[in-house]
């Protein structure tokens, strides 16, 4: 009952920047966290960055200092500002939302948006 839509992906040269956005809709009450994951061909899906409702953030070591996650708890959106992009950042980026209740937590995923870093 939660829908996530990502936008902002595309082709960028090494050293460039992109800003990804994710908008959540539907039954959005009880959101515990929102974040970004990515999956490159042949790789497992990995955490890029996440933000708890209280403001705590987590970043993968590979993106610390280059990426910034920002969450708007009113609009139920989350952005990922990506800078100093390199070839290893090429992947499909997925927005993830975790919704919790007294019955437990559930994960919701967006369809993904492609980010390609190429010269």
N, C-alpha and C positions, 0 to 999 in steps of 0.2 A: 504493500500500500504506500510505499515511498518510491518516488521517481527522482532520478538524478540525471542531469544533463550537463555535460562538459563542453567547453568551447575554448578556443584560443590556440589550438595546436596548429602546426604547420612546419614549413621548411625554414631553417635558419642556419647561417654560417657559424663556424666555430668562433667562440668569443661573443656571440650575439646573445640576445635576450628574448624571452617570450613570457607572456602572462596567461596562465590558464585560469579559467573560472568554472565554478560548479554551482548550480542552483538546485536546491531540493524543494520538492513539492509533495503534496499528499498528506498522509498522516505523519506529521513531523514532530509531534509532541514526544518528549522523552529522549531527545537526542543527547547522547553522551559524548560523542566525538565525531569529527569529520576529518578526513585526510586524503592524501594523494598517494597512490601506489603506481608502480610502473612495471612493465614486462617487456623485455627485449626478446627477439627471436632466439629460441634455444635456452632461455633463462627462466628461472622461477619469478613469479610476481613478488616484488619487494616493496617495502615501505619507503616512501620518499620523505613525507612529512605528515604530521597529524597535529590536531589541536583539540584539546578538551574544552568543554563548555566553560570551565573555570579559567581558561587562558593558558594552561600549561601546553607547551609545544614539544614535539619530538622530531628530530631530523636524522636521516641517514648520514653516516660519517662522510659519505662520498659527496654530499651536497651542502654540508655545513659551510656557512660563509658565502655561499653562492645563491641559494634558494631561500625564499622567505614565504611562509604560509601566513595567511590572514583570514580570519573568520568573522563574519557578521552574524551575530546571534539573533538579530532582529529580522534581517532579510533571509536568513537561512542560506547563506552563500559562503563559499570559501574559495579563495584565490591562491594561486601559487605563482609567485614572481620568480622566474628563473633567469639567472645571469651567468656570464662566463661559461656558456654552454660548450661542451666538448662532445666528441664522437660517442663516448660512453653514455651520454644522456639520451641517445636515440632509443625510443621505446614507445609503446602505447601507454598513455597515462590514464589511470582510472581514478575517479572520485569514489570515495567510500564513506558511508555514513553508518554509525553504530547507534542503534536505538535500544534503550533499556527500559524495562518495567519490572514490576515485582515478580514477573514470570521468567525473567532472564533477558539476555541481550541478543540482538539479531543484527546481522550485517546486510547492508544494501549497497549495490554497486551500480555505477554508471556504465554506459556502453563503451567508454574509452575515447580518447582523442590521440591521434598520431603526432608525435614530435620527432622530426628528423633533423639531425645536425650533420650537415655535409658541406664540403667546399666545392 
